[in-house]
Amino acid sequence: MSKEIDWRKSVVYQIYPKSFNDTTGNGIGDINGIIEKLDYIKLLGVDYIWLTPVYESPMNDNGYDISNYLEINEDFGTMDDFEKLIKVAHQKDLKVMLDIVINHTSTEHEWFKEARKSKDNPYRDYYFFRSSEDGPPTNWHSKFGGNAWKYDSETDEYYLHLFDVSQADLNWDNPEVRQSLYRIVNHWIDFGVDGFRFDVINLISKGEFKDSDKIGKEFYTDGPRVHEFLHELNRQTFGNTDMMTIGEMSSTTIENCIKYTQQNAKN
């Protein structure tokens, strides 16, 4: 790109690909439809386009349930189409930001499929599985309604899902999980994207698994290791780049939002 953009003064245009522009006539917007409208977007004075999730997904939560972080959902196109989008956008001095979810995966993700097979599977500790004789391990509420634990008859245990039952929460306390996620982020950096919007990123650190007097969010919102994890994510991925990153803060406070902007923030 020939033009450097100051993110502090930038205009970011969010695109929901599914309904943006359909070039195939199947009723679903696609990546080629975004490419087709880049001149129009540029005329609006836009600096960044932010794409809501375009990865492989069963689409139970509009793409925020990712089953493969390294592939494009076939409804939207191909990896070649996405590569073309990056190239053409850069030619027009537009930057491309990806929406990415690393708090949870789809239960259709290969990690979760492996984790379900047995209690000693290497991927078991990628997620939160707990045994309980008297119903769910805690009374936490899912943000989508109902209890946040789903019984899995395959191994007679429950798994944690703070969102839909098809979105199993990842165990960030496991260093292998973190390294796997950092490799994914670095893959897209190497591919040429210019930024990330990290979905519900302040929920990645879970505290104690105890019953709540409320709905449970005090045990996982802005959790005990969240700043440690985010500093590590920064160091091992985008920290040495000039890309823009945005973190969605779910159910937090203004005071905590300020802490997330500080380089040396701690819990």
LINCORKA-V763169 format. One record per backbone hydrogen bond with DSSP energy under -0.5 kcal/mol. NH is the residue of the N-H (numbers start at 1). CO is the residue of the C=O. If there is no record, write none. Layout:
nh = <NH;NH>
co = <CO;CO>
//
This chain:
nh = <4;7;9;10;12;13;14;15;17;19;20;20;21;23;29;30;31;34;35;36;37;37;38;41;42;43;44;44;45;46;47;48;49;50;50;51;51;52;52;56;56;58;62;64;66;67;68;71;73;76;77;82;83;84;85;86;87;88;89;90;91;92;92;93;94;95;97;97;98;99;100;102;105;106;107;109;110;113;114;115;116;117;117;118;121;124;126;127;128;129;130;141;142;143;145;148;150;152;153;155;156;157;158;159;160;161;163;167;168;169;170;171;172;172;174;175;177;178;179;180;181;182;183;184;185;186;187;188;189;190;191;192;192;193;194;195;196;197;198;198;199;199;201;201;202;203;204;206;207;210;219;220;221;222;223;223;226;229;230;231;232;233;234;235;236;237;237;239;240;241;244;246;248;248;249;250;257;258;259;260;261;261;262;265>
co = <2;5;6;7;10;48;12;50;15;16;16;17;17;21;18;21;76;30;31;32;33;34;35;37;38;39;40;41;42;41;11;11;95;13;48;49;97;15;50;68;71;65;59;61;64;56;56;68;54;73;73;78;79;80;81;82;83;84;85;86;87;88;89;90;89;47;49;95;195;51;197;100;168;66;166;106;67;109;110;111;112;113;114;114;118;121;123;124;169;127;158;215;146;162;142;140;159;157;151;152;152;152;130;150;128;148;167;164;105;160;103;126;170;204;171;173;174;174;175;176;177;178;179;180;181;182;183;184;185;186;187;188;189;188;96;96;244;98;196;246;100;197;198;248;248;200;201;204;219;208;216;217;217;202;202;220;223;225;226;227;228;229;230;231;232;233;234;234;237;238;194;196;198;246;247;248;253;254;255;256;257;258;259;262>
//
